[in-house]
Amino acid sequence: AGEIVNHNDVLVDGSLNLPGTMPIHASQLYAKNITSFVTYMCPEGKINLDMEDEIISGAMFTHNGEIVNEMTKEALKN
């Protein structure tokens, strides 16, 4: 554990904290995207689930107890 080993020309990464080795910029970008989405979805601090809005409806999986995302519906049929 905690080692990077070369076995038959294959690198096996046994790092103990793999997420900690990821670039900080990726985490910052993810945080900015989530903040932007929540700010967009909650103007003036109130949630706005406008199903006609392509961004909001595209990010929604369920609404009022029903699955509304078509790809999710199809995946659950199988």
Phi and psi in degrees as GROMACS dihedral restraints (atoms count N, CA, C in turn):
[ dihedral_restraints ]
;  ai    aj    ak    al  type     phi  dphi    fc
    3     4     5     6     1    82.1    20    10
    4     5     6     7     1     9.5    20    10
    6     7     8     9     1  -117.6    20    10
    7     8     9    10     1   155.3    20    10
    9    10    11    12     1  -111.0    20    10
   10    11    12    13     1   120.6    20    10
   12    13    14    15     1  -118.8    20    10
   13    14    15    16     1   138.4    20    10
   15    16    17    18     1  -100.0    20    10
   16    17    18    19     1   113.0    20    10
   18    19    20    21     1  -121.7    20    10
   19    20    21    22     1   110.7    20    10
   21    22    23    24     1    53.5    20    10
   22    23    24    25     1    46.9    20    10
   24    25    26    27     1    64.6    20    10
   25    26    27    28     1    20.5    20    10
   27    28    29    30     1  -116.2    20    10
   28    29    30    31     1   124.0    20    10
   30    31    32    33     1   -82.9    20    10
   31    32    33    34     1   126.5    20    10
   33    34    35    36     1  -111.1    20    10
   34    35    36    37     1   113.7    20    10
   36    37    38    39     1   -94.8    20    10
   37    38    39    40     1   110.8    20    10
   39    40    41    42     1  -105.3    20    10
   40    41    42    43     1    28.7    20    10
   42    43    44    45     1   -54.1    20    10
   43    44    45    46     1   140.0    20    10
   45    46    47    48     1   -79.5    20    10
   46    47    48    49     1   -28.1    20    10
   48    49    50    51     1  -128.3    20    10
   49    50    51    52     1    69.2    20    10
   51    52    53    54     1   -58.8    20    10
   52    53    54    55     1   -44.5    20    10
   54    55    56    57     1   -58.9    20    10
   55    56    57    58     1   -31.0    20    10
   57    58    59    60     1   -69.4    20    10
   58    59    60    61     1   -14.4    20    10
   60    61    62    63     1   -92.9    20    10
   61    62    63    64     1    -6.0    20    10
   63    64    65    66     1   -75.3    20    10
   64    65    66    67     1   151.2    20    10
   66    67    68    69     1   -60.0    20    10
   67    68    69    70     1   135.7    20    10
   69    70    71    72     1   -63.0    20    10
   70    71    72    73     1   -28.0    20    10
   72    73    74    75     1   -63.0    20    10
   73    74    75    76     1   -33.2    20    10
   75    76    77    78     1   -65.0    20    10
   76    77    78    79     1   -41.2    20    10
   78    79    80    81     1   -66.2    20    10
   79    80    81    82     1   -40.3    20    10
   81    82    83    84     1   -64.7    20    10
   82    83    84    85     1   -41.1    20    10
   84    85    86    87     1   -65.2    20    10
   85    86    87    88     1   -43.2    20    10
   87    88    89    90     1   -61.0    20    10
   88    89    90    91     1   -46.4    20    10
   90    91    92    93     1   -61.5    20    10
   91    92    93    94     1   -40.6    20    10
   93    94    95    96     1   -65.3    20    10
   94    95    96    97     1   -41.3    20    10
   96    97    98    99     1   -63.7    20    10
   97    98    99   100     1   -43.5    20    10
   99   100   101   102     1   -64.6    20    10
  100   101   102   103     1   -44.2    20    10
  102   103   104   105     1   -61.1    20    10
  103   104   105   106     1   -43.7    20    10
  105   106   107   108     1   -63.1    20    10
  106   107   108   109     1   -41.2    20    10
  108   109   110   111     1   -65.7    20    10
  109   110   111   112     1   -46.7    20    10
  111   112   113   114     1   -64.2    20    10
  112   113   114   115     1   -40.4    20    10
  114   115   116   117     1   -63.1    20    10
  115   116   117   118     1   -40.4    20    10
  117   118   119   120     1   -65.7    20    10
  118   119   120   121     1   -41.6    20    10
  120   121   122   123     1   -76.7    20    10
  121   122   123   124     1   -20.3    20    10
  123   124   125   126     1  -125.0    20    10
  124   125   126   127     1    63.6    20    10
  126   127   128   129     1   -63.5    20    10
  127   128   129   130     1   140.6    20    10
  129   130   131   132     1    58.1    20    10
  130   131   132   133     1    25.1    20    10
  132   133   134   135     1    78.9    20    10
  133   134   135   136     1     5.6    20    10
  135   136   137   138     1  -115.5    20    10
  136   137   138   139     1   133.2    20    10
  138   139   140   141     1   -67.4    20    10
  139   140   141   142     1   137.3    20    10
  141   142   143   144     1  -127.5    20    10
  142   143   144   145     1   100.2    20    10
  144   145   146   147     1   -95.5    20    10
  145   146   147   148     1    68.2    20    10
  147   148   149   150     1   -77.5    20    10
  148   149   150   151     1   102.0    20    10
  150   151   152   153     1   -68.2    20    10
  151   152   153   154     1   -13.6    20    10
  153   154   155   156     1   -82.4    20    10
  154   155   156   157     1   -16.1    20    10
  156   157   158   159     1   -78.8    20    10
  157   158   159   160     1   121.5    20    10
  159   160   161   162     1   -61.4    20    10
  160   161   162   163     1   -36.3    20    10
  162   163   164   165     1   -68.8    20    10
  163   164   165   166     1   -47.9    20    10
  165   166   167   168     1   -68.2    20    10
  166   167   168   169     1   -48.3    20    10
  168   169   170   171     1   -65.8    20    10
  169   170   171   172     1   -32.6    20    10
  171   172   173   174     1   -69.8    20    10
  172   173   174   175     1   -23.8    20    10
  174   175   176   177     1   -94.0    20    10
  175   176   177   178     1    -8.1    20    10
  177   178   179   180     1   -90.7    20    10
  178   179   180   181     1   135.9    20    10
  180   181   182   183     1  -103.9    20    10
  181   182   183   184     1   -38.8    20    10
  183   184   185   186     1  -132.3    20    10
  184   185   186   187     1   154.6    20    10
  186   187   188   189     1  -154.3    20    10
  187   188   189   190     1   128.7    20    10
  189   190   191   192     1    52.9    20    10
  190   191   192   193     1    39.4    20    10
  192   193   194   195     1    80.8    20    10
  193   194   195   196     1     2.9    20    10
  195   196   197   198     1  -115.5    20    10
  196   197   198   199     1   146.4    20    10
  198   199   200   201     1   -76.9    20    10
  199   200   201   202     1   121.8    20    10
  201   202   203   204     1  -108.8    20    10
  202   203   204   205     1   -12.5    20    10
  204   205   206   207     1   -85.5    20    10
  205   206   207   208     1   120.0    20    10
  207   208   209   210     1   -62.1    20    10
  208   209   210   211     1   -41.1    20    10
  210   211   212   213     1   -64.5    20    10
  211   212   213   214     1   -37.6    20    10
  213   214   215   216     1   -67.1    20    10
  214   215   216   217     1   -41.9    20    10
  216   217   218   219     1   -57.9    20    10
  217   218   219   220     1   -47.2    20    10
  219   220   221   222     1   -64.0    20    10
  220   221   222   223     1   -42.2    20    10
  222   223   224   225     1   -63.9    20    10
  223   224   225   226     1   -35.4    20    10
  225   226   227   228     1   -78.0    20    10
  226   227   228   229     1   -16.7    20    10
  228   229   230   231     1   -71.1    20    10
  229   230   231   232     1   -30.4    20    10
